[in-house]
Amino acid sequence: MTIHYPLATTTWDDAEYAAIQRVVESGMFTMGKEVLEFEKRFASFVGSQYAVMVNSGSSANLLMIAALFFKKESPLARGDEVIVPAVSWSTTYYPLQQYGLKVKFVDVDAKTLNFNLADLREAVSANTRAILAVNLLGNPNDFSAIREIIGDRDIILLEDNCESLGATLGGTQAGTFGLMGTFSSFFSHHIATMEGGVLVTDDEELYHISLCLRAHGWTRNLPQNNLVCGTKSDNAFEESFRFVLPGYNFRPLEMSGAIGIEQLKKLPSIISGRRKNAERFQALFRNHPWLGIQEEIGESSWFGFALIIKPDANVDRINLMKKLEHARVDVRPIVAGNFAKNEVLKWFDYTSVGNLDVASYIDEKGFFVGNHHYDVSNELEYVRNLCE
């Protein structure tokens, strides 16, 4: 029997298409009241004071780093050191390079695929200004341990939570442990708004800076009294093209906001479905003779299911990928693998702690298959049989 096990599928139904039609009928297509309502609901869901919707998770990461350069007190500066895990997506790292920050790569844990905490502890130096934690494939980091490592040092904790919406640790939503956190709502993620991303924070100044940077660096979207330019003029004409920060155009479409409202209504059931699938995945693969799986920290929201060929296994990944692809099982590397191997690093100012052996091993021996909001028990059993 051959079935198709896709990497990603739609979570839309008539509600999302009705939301699109609502925007079409309004005639207002750029960022407006639908985006604002989505931001309020998103912030409420994750438990943050503020949420800023943008056009992608990548833009959310860039906005997060940019905002830290324009704080009035203790802003980031070019040359500051930021610690990152060696396994993540490219646009976790690019904003650091683009703002002239010194990147320090740390290896990941072979089981959790998040920060190797011993290496993270070793990596922290007198020059460290920020730690950017990446919650990989739905799995939150051990933030109690990370906070203990930071201690009373003046180090900013940030989160790239683009793959892990709905994950929790001790009842707290991933993406809210740091000063700022980012999320993606691209098609393959937990919610899908066509393209889209979100930045969350409890810091009012960073919220205002982000509102300004998101749209051209102008004052138009700022509150009358704000922490960027102070008090705005009552003259709307004067304020319409007043630029105070070197910003971007990261504005989302109004359609994306409207779709996001409907997606958030479904999010609890989407996460519940993914977790039920994870229980079946763990039961099938936990004791597999030559494949290892990701170990959960807290409650993962299970973006996908990582599988790693064990060191003593006489299995060739290339041939295994061909076998799975021939059987119509969609497979991908574990995110971007060991990012420090890439040619693009010639443009970075970076160092690494150790040889990044685990990241390299995952890069060479790992892969993942998709997870969905609906029951994929048959698909998981299909993969298990293919991996006999």
C-alpha positions in Angstrom: 0.0 0.0 0.0 1.3 3.5 -0.9 -0.1 6.6 0.7 0.9 10.2 0.5 2.3 11.6 3.8 2.7 15.4 3.2 4.9 17.8 5.1 2.1 20.4 5.5 -1.6 20.7 4.8 -4.2 23.4 5.1 -6.1 24.2 8.3 -8.5 26.5 6.4 -12.2 26.0 5.9 -15.1 28.3 5.0 -14.4 30.6 7.9 -11.0 31.7 6.4 -12.5 32.2 2.9 -15.3 34.2 4.5 -12.8 36.4 6.3 -11.0 37.1 3.0 -14.3 38.0 1.4 -15.1 40.3 4.3 -11.9 42.2 3.6 -12.6 42.3 -0.2 -16.0 43.8 0.4 -14.5 46.4 2.8 -12.2 47.7 0.1 -9.4 48.1 2.7 -6.6 45.8 1.9 -3.6 47.2 3.7 -3.0 46.9 7.5 -6.1 48.0 9.4 -8.7 47.0 11.9 -8.5 43.3 11.2 -4.7 43.2 11.8 -5.3 45.2 15.1 -7.9 42.8 16.3 -5.6 39.8 15.4 -2.8 41.4 17.4 -5.0 41.8 20.4 -6.2 38.2 20.3 -2.7 36.9 19.7 -1.3 38.8 22.6 -4.1 37.4 24.8 -3.5 33.8 23.7 0.2 33.8 24.5 -0.1 36.0 27.5 1.9 39.0 26.3 1.1 42.7 26.8 1.8 43.6 23.2 1.8 41.9 19.7 3.0 43.4 16.4 1.9 41.5 13.3 4.3 41.7 10.3 4.6 40.1 6.9 6.7 37.1 7.9 8.5 35.4 10.8 11.7 36.4 9.1 10.6 40.1 9.3 9.6 39.5 12.9 13.2 38.4 13.7 14.7 41.4 11.9 12.3 43.8 13.7 13.2 42.2 17.0 16.9 42.8 16.6 16.4 46.3 15.0 14.3 47.4 17.9 17.0 46.7 20.4 19.3 49.3 18.6 16.9 52.1 19.3 16.2 51.7 23.0 17.0 54.9 24.9 18.9 53.0 27.6 21.5 50.4 27.0 20.8 49.7 23.3 22.6 47.1 21.3 25.6 48.3 19.3 27.5 46.9 16.4 30.1 44.4 17.6 28.1 43.2 20.6 28.1 39.4 21.1 24.9 37.4 20.6 24.9 33.6 21.4 22.8 31.4 19.1 22.3 27.6 18.7 24.0 26.2 15.6 20.8 24.5 14.4 18.0 26.9 13.2 16.6 28.6 10.1 18.7 31.1 8.1 16.7 34.2 9.1 17.4 33.5 12.8 20.9 34.6 12.0 20.7 37.1 9.2 19.5 40.0 11.2 22.5 39.6 13.5 24.8 39.9 10.6 22.9 42.8 9.0 23.2 44.8 12.3 26.9 44.1 12.7 26.6 41.8 15.7 29.2 39.2 16.6 27.6 35.8 16.4 28.7 33.0 18.7 27.4 29.5 17.7 26.7 27.0 20.4 26.1 23.3 19.9 22.7 21.7 20.5 21.7 18.8 22.7 21.5 15.5 20.9 18.1 14.6 22.5 16.2 17.9 22.7 17.8 19.6 19.6 17.8 22.9 21.6 20.8 24.6 23.4 23.4 22.3 24.9 23.3 23.9 28.3 26.8 23.0 29.3 28.1 24.6 26.1 25.9 27.6 26.6 27.3 28.1 30.1 30.8 28.0 28.6 29.9 30.4 25.8 28.7 33.2 28.0 31.5 35.8 28.4 31.9 39.4 29.6 31.1 40.5 26.1 27.8 38.7 25.8 24.9 41.1 25.4 22.1 38.7 24.3 21.2 35.0 24.1 18.8 34.2 21.2 17.1 30.9 22.1 15.4 28.9 19.3 12.6 26.6 20.2 13.2 23.9 17.6 10.3 22.0 15.9 7.8 23.0 18.6 10.1 22.1 21.6 10.6 24.9 24.2 14.1 25.4 25.7 14.8 24.8 29.4 14.3 28.5 30.3 14.8 27.9 34.0 18.3 26.6 33.3 19.0 29.4 30.8 17.9 32.1 33.3 20.1 30.4 35.9 23.1 30.7 33.5 22.3 34.3 32.9 22.0 35.0 36.6 22.3 38.7 37.5 24.3 39.6 34.4 23.1 42.2 32.0 22.2 39.8 29.2 19.1 40.0 27.1 17.1 36.8 26.5 15.3 36.6 23.2 13.3 33.8 21.6 12.8 32.7 18.0 9.6 30.8 18.5 8.6 30.7 14.8 8.2 26.9 14.8 6.7 26.6 18.3 3.4 28.5 18.7 1.4 26.9 21.5 4.4 25.1 23.2 4.5 25.6 27.0 6.9 25.2 29.9 5.5 25.2 33.4 2.2 26.6 32.0 3.9 29.6 30.3 3.8 30.0 26.5 7.0 29.6 24.6 7.9 32.9 23.0 7.2 34.9 26.2 10.2 33.9 28.3 12.5 36.5 26.8 12.3 40.3 26.4 10.8 39.7 23.0 9.7 36.6 21.0 8.9 35.9 17.4 6.4 33.7 15.6 5.6 32.6 12.0 2.2 32.1 10.5 3.5 30.8 7.1 1.5 27.9 5.6 3.5 25.0 7.1 3.2 26.4 10.7 0.7 26.0 13.4 -1.6 28.7 12.0 -1.4 30.0 8.5 -2.2 33.6 7.3 -0.8 33.2 3.8 2.4 35.0 4.8 2.8 36.4 8.2 4.7 36.7 11.5 4.3 38.3 15.0 6.6 39.9 17.5 5.5 39.9 21.2 6.8 41.8 24.2 5.8 43.2 27.6 8.1 46.2 27.1 6.1 49.3 26.1 9.1 51.1 24.7 10.1 48.2 22.4 6.5 47.9 21.4 6.4 51.5 20.3 9.8 51.2 18.5 8.5 48.1 16.7 5.3 49.9 15.6 7.5 52.7 14.2 10.0 50.4 12.5 7.3 48.2 11.0 6.0 51.0 8.8 8.7 53.2 7.3 10.0 54.6 10.6 7.1 57.1 10.6 5.1 58.3 13.6 1.7 57.7 12.1 1.0 54.4 13.8 2.3 55.5 17.2 0.0 56.5 20.1 -0.4 60.2 20.7 1.9 59.9 23.7 4.7 57.4 23.0 8.2 56.4 24.0 9.7 57.0 20.6 9.1 60.7 19.8 7.2 61.8 22.9 3.9 63.6 22.1 2.8 63.8 18.5 1.4 66.9 16.9 -2.3 67.3 16.8 -1.9 68.2 13.2 -2.5 65.0 11.2 -1.0 66.5 8.1 2.2 67.3 9.8 2.5 63.8 11.3 1.5 61.9 8.1 5.1 61.8 6.7 7.2 62.4 9.8 10.1 59.9 9.9 12.0 59.4 13.2 13.6 55.9 12.8 15.3 54.1 9.9 12.5 51.6 9.4 11.1 49.1 6.9 7.8 48.2 5.3 6.9 45.0 7.1 3.2 45.7 7.2 0.9 42.7 6.8 -2.1 42.6 4.5 -5.5 43.1 6.1 -6.5 39.7 4.7 -3.8 38.1 6.8 -5.1 39.7 9.9 -8.6 38.5 9.2 -7.5 35.0 8.4 -5.4 35.0 11.6 -8.5 35.8 13.7 -10.2 32.7 12.4 -7.1 30.6 12.8 -6.6 31.6 16.4 -10.1 30.3 17.2 -8.9 26.8 15.9 -5.5 26.9 17.5 -6.3 25.0 20.7 -7.7 22.1 18.7 -4.8 22.3 16.2 -2.3 22.0 19.0 -4.3 19.2 20.7 -4.4 17.2 17.4 -0.7 17.6 17.0 0.0 16.4 20.5 -2.2 13.4 20.0 -0.2 12.5 16.9 3.0 13.0 18.9 1.9 10.4 21.5 1.5 7.9 18.6 4.8 8.9 17.1 6.6 8.4 20.5 5.0 5.0 21.0 6.1 3.9 17.5 9.7 5.3 17.5 10.8 5.7 21.1 12.5 2.2 21.1 13.4 2.1 17.4 16.6 0.0 16.9 18.4 2.5 14.7 16.4 5.8 14.8 16.4 8.3 17.7 13.7 11.0 18.3 13.5 14.4 19.8 13.1 14.5 23.6 10.3 16.8 24.7 11.0 19.7 27.2 7.8 20.9 28.8 4.9 20.5 26.4 6.0 20.7 22.8 3.5 21.9 20.1 5.2 19.4 17.7 5.9 21.3 14.5 7.2 18.1 13.0 8.7 14.7 13.9 12.5 14.6 14.0 14.3 11.3 13.4 18.0 10.8 13.6 20.0 7.7 12.5 21.8 6.3 15.5 25.7 6.3 15.5 26.0 2.5 15.4 23.4 2.0 12.7 24.5 0.7 9.3 22.0 2.9 7.4 22.8 5.3 4.7 20.6 8.5 4.9 20.7 9.1 1.1 19.2 5.7 0.4 16.7 6.0 3.2 15.5 9.4 1.9 15.1 7.9 -1.6 13.1 5.1 -0.1 10.8 7.4 1.8 10.4 9.8 -1.1 9.6 6.9 -3.5 6.9 5.8 -1.0 5.5 9.4 -1.1 6.6 10.4 2.3 7.7 14.1 2.3 11.0 14.5 4.2 13.2 17.5 5.0 16.5 18.1 6.8 16.1 19.1 10.5 15.5 22.8 9.8 18.8 24.1 8.2 21.0 21.6 9.9 24.3 22.9 11.2 24.1 26.5 9.9 27.7 27.2 10.6 28.7 25.0 7.6 27.2 27.4 5.0 29.1 29.6 2.6 27.1 32.6 3.7 29.2 32.6 6.9 31.9 34.4 5.0 29.8 37.6 5.5 29.5 37.0 9.3 31.6 38.1 12.2 31.3 34.8 14.2 33.0 32.3 16.5 31.9 28.8 17.6 32.1 27.1 21.0 33.8 23.8 20.3 33.4 21.8 17.1 29.6 21.8 17.0 29.7 18.0 16.7 26.1 17.3 17.5 24.9 20.0 15.0 27.1 18.4 12.4 25.8 14.9 13.2 22.2 16.1 13.0 23.0 17.8 9.7 24.4 14.5 8.3 22.0 11.9 9.9 18.8 13.7 10.7 15.5 14.4 8.9 11.9 15.1 9.8 8.4 14.2 8.6 5.3 16.3 9.0 2.8 16.7 11.7 -0.8 17.8 11.2 -3.9 18.9 13.1 -5.7 15.7 12.1 -5.0 12.0 12.9 -1.9 10.7 11.2 -1.6 7.4 13.0 -1.8 5.5 9.7 0.9 7.6 8.1 3.2 7.2 11.1 2.7 3.5 11.1 3.5 3.5 7.4 6.8 5.3 8.0 7.6 2.9 10.9 7.1 -0.1 8.5 9.3 1.6 5.9 12.0 2.0 8.5 12.2 -1.7 9.4 
